[in-house]
Amino acid sequence: MWWKLVALMSAATVLIFCIIPVRTHAALFDPANLPPKLTIRTMVANMYFTPGTIVAIAAIIAVATALGIWIVRSA
């Protein structure tokens, strides 16, 4: 049962990070100056949320919660 919950949590996290738009700084890129390394912190700092993104995240969390409850009850 625990591995199903871990898989569900991982899938929900990946889906949430996939739907969030990320601002790019392509116009500011200078080939002579290499950009700093991409880290989770910089990636999260460049994310922005639209109303549709918030609704999609809420829907993903609601479905994952319902599946989690179903998994726990069936075990």
C-alpha positions as CSV (number, residue, x, y, z in Angstrom):
1,M,0.0,0.0,0.0
2,W,2.8,2.5,0.9
3,W,4.3,2.2,-2.6
4,K,1.0,3.1,-4.2
5,L,0.8,6.2,-2.1
6,V,4.4,7.2,-2.9
7,A,3.7,6.6,-6.6
8,L,0.6,8.7,-6.4
9,M,2.4,11.5,-4.6
10,S,5.2,11.5,-7.1
11,A,2.8,11.5,-10.1
12,A,0.8,14.4,-8.6
13,T,4.0,16.4,-7.9
14,V,5.3,15.8,-11.5
15,L,1.9,16.9,-12.9
16,I,1.8,20.0,-10.8
17,F,5.3,21.1,-11.8
18,C,4.6,20.3,-15.5
19,I,1.6,22.6,-15.7
20,I,3.1,25.7,-14.1
21,P,4.4,28.2,-16.6
22,V,8.1,29.2,-16.2
23,R,9.3,32.7,-17.2
24,T,12.4,32.5,-19.4
25,H,15.1,35.1,-19.7
26,A,16.1,34.1,-23.3
27,A,16.3,37.8,-24.4
28,L,18.8,38.5,-21.6
29,F,21.1,35.5,-22.5
30,D,24.7,36.5,-23.2
31,P,26.8,33.7,-24.6
32,A,30.0,35.3,-23.2
33,N,28.5,35.2,-19.7
34,L,27.2,31.8,-18.8
35,P,24.1,31.7,-16.7
36,P,24.2,30.4,-13.2
37,K,23.5,26.7,-12.7
38,L,19.8,25.7,-12.8
39,T,18.7,24.7,-9.4
40,I,15.3,23.9,-7.9
41,R,15.3,27.2,-6.1
42,T,15.9,29.3,-9.3
43,M,13.3,27.2,-11.2
44,V,10.6,27.8,-8.5
45,A,11.6,31.5,-8.3
46,N,10.8,31.9,-12.1
47,M,7.4,30.2,-11.9
48,Y,4.3,32.3,-12.0
49,F,0.7,31.3,-11.5
50,T,-2.3,32.1,-13.7
51,P,-5.9,31.6,-12.5
52,G,-6.1,28.5,-14.8
53,T,-3.0,27.1,-13.3
54,I,-4.3,27.5,-9.7
55,V,-7.6,25.6,-10.8
56,A,-5.6,22.8,-12.5
57,I,-3.4,22.4,-9.4
58,A,-6.5,22.2,-7.1
59,A,-8.0,19.6,-9.5
60,I,-4.8,17.5,-9.4
61,I,-4.7,17.7,-5.6
62,A,-8.4,16.8,-5.3
63,V,-8.1,13.8,-7.6
64,A,-4.9,12.6,-5.8
65,T,-6.6,13.0,-2.4
66,A,-9.6,11.0,-3.6
67,L,-7.3,8.2,-5.0
68,G,-5.3,8.2,-1.8
69,I,-8.4,7.8,0.3
70,W,-9.5,5.0,-2.0
71,I,-6.1,3.2,-1.7
72,V,-6.1,3.5,2.1
73,R,-9.7,2.2,2.4
74,S,-9.1,-0.8,0.0
75,A,-6.1,-2.0,2.0
